[in-house]
C-alpha cells in the first residue's frame, strides 16, 4: 500500500517508500488492505492545501512527510466518493499554521494498492439511481428537458429543475426529466436552522461558500402538484421528495405542502410522496400524513442534544419537536428513515453508539440512510466540542445495527413504497 500526495499545483504523486496512515476522529491509525475497495467510478480526488500527509511504518510509528526527496512540499490527498458509498476512515494529515478550513465536501482517505486507487469505504446501497455512469446521456437529457418544459411552459418549478439538471449537475433533477426513480421537489427559500455544513446557504461571515444557490421563489401548490403528477404518470415506482439540498426547510411551507399533497392524492393514490426534513414542525407532518404523505426522512447528526444543537443551531424548535414528529410518523404507520450524517471517529465512537442504540429503541425507524457528512472534520469536531472517545469502527457499527435491529434497512436512498 503506497502513499499519495500532491504538490501545490494539485499534481498527484505516488511514493512507493511510504505507507499512508489514516484517521478516525483525531487519531491516526494503520489499516489492513481488507478495509479497502477500489475507488468508485465517478469519485473525485482532492489536494488538501497546507496539510502534510502522515505516514506509518510496520511498528505503527507515525511520521509527517513535510518534504520529499525532490524538494516538493507535499500536501495530503483525499477522495470524495460517488453516491451510495460510505467512507470508513478520513485522510491523515498534519495541518500547517496557514491551513484554512476545507470546503464543504466529505473527505475520505485514499491510497494506491496494486497500482489502483483504493479507499476505505463500503457500498451501502445497491440502488443505481445516482451512479455517475447512468448520467452520461446528455443528448437524451436535453431532448427530455425541451419536451417537458414545452408541455408545462408556465411551471416555474419545472424550469428551475431544468437549470438544476444542467448547470448544477443535480442527478435527482436529471432523473425527473428522464422519468425514472426519484424526482426532487424544492419548495422553500428559508430555513429554521443554521447548520454548520449547510450546502445552500452560508452567512457572509462564514468560512465556507455554499455548494449551490438556494431556490429563490416559492412555487405554488398547483405547480408542485403538476410536477409530481407528471412524474408519477411517467416513471416506474416513482418517488417525489420535498426537501432538497438547494432549499431551506420545506416544513416552513406547511400549508402549501399540505395543499400540494392533497391535490396529488385527489388525482392518484400511486407513487411515493416523501419529505426530507429536519422534522421541526410536528403539526405540519401530521397534516401532510392525513392528506397522503407516504414517507419521511429525518436528518440528524447525533441524538445527543449538545452535539445536535451545536451542529444545527435550531432557530424556532428543539430536539423534542423532532422526536414528536418521529413519534407521529411511526404511529401513523408511514415509512420513516433516519438520515444519519456519518463522521468517522464521531458517529462510531463508544458513547455515540450507546446514545444511538437508546434512540433506536425509542424510535424504531424503518431505515437508516448512512450519509457522509460534508464538512472539514477538524472544524466539525471543534465546533461541536467533541473529545476523542473509544472507537468502534464504522464497519462494526453497521454490524451492530444489523444485529440488534434486523428489521431496520441500511441504505442511501429513499425507497419506493409498495402499496
N, C-alpha and C positions, 0 to 999 in steps of 0.2 A: 504494500500500500504506500503510495507516494504522495508527497505534499504538492499542493497547488498554491501559487502565489502570483501576484501581478505587480507590474511597475506602475508609476504614477500616470501613465497614459492608458492603462487598462489592459495592456497585453498580458496574457496569462502564460505562466511558465510551469513546467513540472520539474521537481527536484527529486532525483532518484536516491539521494543520500539521506533524505529526511522522511520520517513518518509523521503525518499530521495528528495533532491532538484534536479533541472535540470538546464540547462544553455542554453542561446541563446546569441550569441556574448560573451561578458564578463559578462553578467548579470545573476544572479541566479533567478529562477522562481519556483513557486509551480504549479503543474499540476493536472488537474482533470483526473479521470480514463478514461473518454471518449477520451482522447488523445492517448490511448494505444491500441496495438494489441499484440497477443501472439508472442513470439519470433519465427520468421520463421525458419522452418526446414533447417538445413544446415548452420545456422549462427554460429559465433564464439563468445566466451567470453574472455575478456582480463582483466588482472590486470594492473593498471596504476601506475607504481613504483613512489614512493616519491610524490604521490598526495593523500591527505587525503580527504575522502568523505565529502560532505556538506549535512546537514540535514535541514529540515524545520518543523516548528510546525503550528498549526491551525491559529496562528496570523501572519503567514508568516514571522516569525523571523528565520533567517538562522544562523546555527552554524556548526563549523568544528569539526568532530569527529577525535581526534588525538590518543585516546586510548580507548579500550573497557573495560568492567568490568573484563576481564580475563588478562588484561595487554598487549593485542595484539595491535600493532601499525597498524591501518587499512590503506589499500590502496583502492582507488576508483576502481570500476569495470565498464567496458564498454562492449558493444556488437558491433560486425561487422556484418552487415546484409547481408543475401543472396541477389543475384541479383534480380532486379525488385522491390526492396523496397527502399523507400526514407525516411531517418531519418528526424525528425522534431525538435528534441532537442538534445543537447550534454549532456554528463555526467557533473555533478557539482563537482568540487574539488578545493582544495587549494594546490598549489604547495609548496613543501619544498625547501629550498635553494639548496638541492642536486639534484633536478629534472633535468633530461636531456630531450631533445626533443624526442617526441614519434615517433616510426617508421611510415612508410607510409601506414596507414590504415585509414578508415573512422570510427570515434568513435561515437557511439550512446549511449545515456543514457539507463539505464535498471533498472527494479525494479521487486519485487515479488508482484503479485496480485493474490489472491485466489490460493495460493500455486504453481503458474506457473510463469515462466519468461515472462515479458512483456516489450515492447519497445515503445517509442513514434515515430511512423512511419506510413507510408501508403504504400500499394502495388500500384505502379504506372503503372504497365503493367501486363496484364493477360497472355501474352506470356510465355510459359513454357520452352523455349529452353535452359535456363541455370538453371532451377530448380535442386537442388542437387539430388533429388530423381530420376531424369531422367538419372543420370550419375553414377549409381551403377552397371552397366553391364560391368564389367571389362573383363570378358572372351570374350564377344561379340566384345568388342573393340580390344582386342589382335588379334583375328582372322581377323577382318577387316583390321587392320594395315598390317598384313602379306600379305593379299591378294592384297592390293593396292600397297604396296611397291614392290611386285613381278611384278605387271603389269608395273610399271614405275621405273625400277631399277636405271636409270641414273638421275632421277629427284631429285636434292638436296633439293628442297623446300618441296617436299612430305616427304622426310626423316627427314627434320627439324620438320615438324608438328608431326611426329611420336614421336619425343622427347618431344615436347611441350605438347602433349596429355597425355603422361605417366609420365615423370619426373617432369614436371611443373604443371600438372593437368589443363591445359587450356581447358575449356569446349567448346570453339569455335572450337579448333583443334579436340576435340573428335567428335563434330558434323560433321566435314568434313569426317572423316573415317566412321562414321555411316550413311553417305549420308542423312543428314537432316539439315534443317534450313540454317544457315549462315556459310560459310567457311572463315577462316582467310587467308589473303594473305600478309604476311610480305615481304617487299622488300628492305627496306632502312637501312643501317648501321649508317647513320649520321642524324643530326637534325640541324635546323637553329634557334632553341630556346633553352634556358636553364631553363626549368620550375622548379619552387621550388619543386614541387611534382613529378618530373619525375620518373616513375616506372622502367625504363630500363637503366638509366644512371645517376650516381651521381659522381661529382668530388671527388678526394681523400680528399680534404679539407672539404667536405660536412659533415653535422651532421647525414646524413642518409645513409643507404645501399639500393641499388636498389632492387626491388622485384624479378626480374628475369633478366638474362643476355640478352643483345641485340643481335639481328641477326648479325652474323659475316661473311656473304658473300652476294654478290649481285646475286640473281637468274636472269637468262636470261629471256627476253620476252617470249621465247619458253617454258621454264619451268613454268613460270607464267600462260601462256595460257593453257598449258596442264592440270595443276591442276584445273583451273576454268572450263574448258570444261568437265572434268570428273565429277565435282560436278553438273554442270548444266544437265548433261545427267542422273544423278542417284538420285537426290533429288527432292522432291516436292516443288514447289515455291521457288527455290533456290536463295540464295544471296551469292555473293563473295565480300569481303571487303578488299581493301588496307587500311593500316594504323592500326597497332595493338600495343598493349602495349609492345611487345617485339622488337620494332624497333624505328627508328627515324622518320623523316618526309618523307612520301612517295613521295611528290612532288619533292624532290631532285633527284628522279629517273625519272624525267619528260619524256624524250624521250623514255625511255624503257617502261614506263607505257602506253604512247600513243600507242606504238607499240603493247604491250600486249593486250590492249583493241581492237585494230584493228584486231589482229589475232583471238580473240574470236568472234568478230562480223562478220568476214568473214565466220565463221562456223555456227553461230546460232544467232538468234535475241531473244531467250528466256533467262530467268534468269535475275537477277538484279545485275548489276555491280555498286558497291558503293565505295566511298573513304571516310575514316575518316581522317581528315586533320586539320592543322592549317590555311589552305587557304591562304598561304603566296605567292603563285605563280599564279596570275590570268591567265596568258597566258597558263600555263600548264593545268589549269582547263578548259579553253576554248577549247584547242586542244583535251583533253580527251572527252569532251562533243561531239565534232564533230565526234569522232570515235565511240561513242555509250555508254558513261557513263550514267547511269540511275539516280544516286542519289549521294548526297554529305552530309556528316555530319561534321559540323564545330565546333571545340571545343573552348570554351571561358569561362573564369571565371567571366568576367564582361565587359560590353560595355563602362565602364568608363576608358578612356585611361590610367590614372595614375595607377589604380589597374591592368589593363591588362598588362601593361609594366612591372610592378614590379613582377608579377607572372611569365609571360612567358619569360621575358628578350629577346626579339627578336634580332637576330644577323644580319640579312640582309633584314628585311622587317619591315613594320609599320602596325598599325591597319587599315590604309586606304587601304592597299593591301587586307586585309581580307574583308573589305567592298566591294571592287571591285570584288572579287571572288564571294561573295554572290549575288551581283547585276547581274553578268554574269550568274550564275546558275539559279536565279529566272527568268531572261529574257529569258533564253533558255527553260524554262518550265520543267526542271528536278526536282525531289523531293529533297527538301532542309530541312535538320534537323539542329537544333542548339543543340550541346552537351554542355548543361549548367551545370557547376560544382557547386553544391549547398553546401553552408556552412551556417548552421542556425545562424541567427543573422547578417549575412552579405548580403546574396542573398535576404533575405526577409526584409531588412531594408528599411525605407521610401525613402531615396534618391536613393538607387539602384533600387527600384521598379519604381520610376519615370524615371530613365535612361533606364531601360529595356523596359518600355512601349513606350518610344520615339523610341528606337531601333527597336521594333517590328512594329511600324507604318511605319518606313522606309524600313524595311526588313521583309515583311510578310511571314515568313518561313512556311513550311508545318507541321513541328513537332518540339516540344521541348523535347529533351531527358534529363530528370532530373537525374543527376548522383551525388552521394555522393562524395565530394572531399576527397581524401586520403591524409591527412596531419594533423599534430599536429595543432589544432585550434589556440593556443597561438602563435606558430611560424608563422602561416599564417597571423594573424592579425598584428603582429609586423612588419613582412617583407613588407607588402603592405601599412603600415601606416594607417590602418583603425581605426577610432574612433567610439565608440558606437553611434548608432542612434536609433530613434524610430523604434520599431519592429512591422511589420505587422503580422508575423507568416507564417510559410511555408504552412500550410493548407490554410490559407486565400489568400496567394499569388497564389496558384494553382487555387483557386476560381476566382480570378481576371483575370487570364489568360483565363479561360473558359468563363467568362462573356464578356470580351472585344474582345477576339479573338476566337470565337466559331469554326472557321474553322481550327485552329491550334490544331493538335493532341498532347496530352501529353503521353509520354511513356518512354521506357528504351532502346528498341532495334531498329535496322534498319529494316524497314518493307520491305517485298517483294512488288515490283511494279507490279501491274496487268496491262498488256498491252492489 
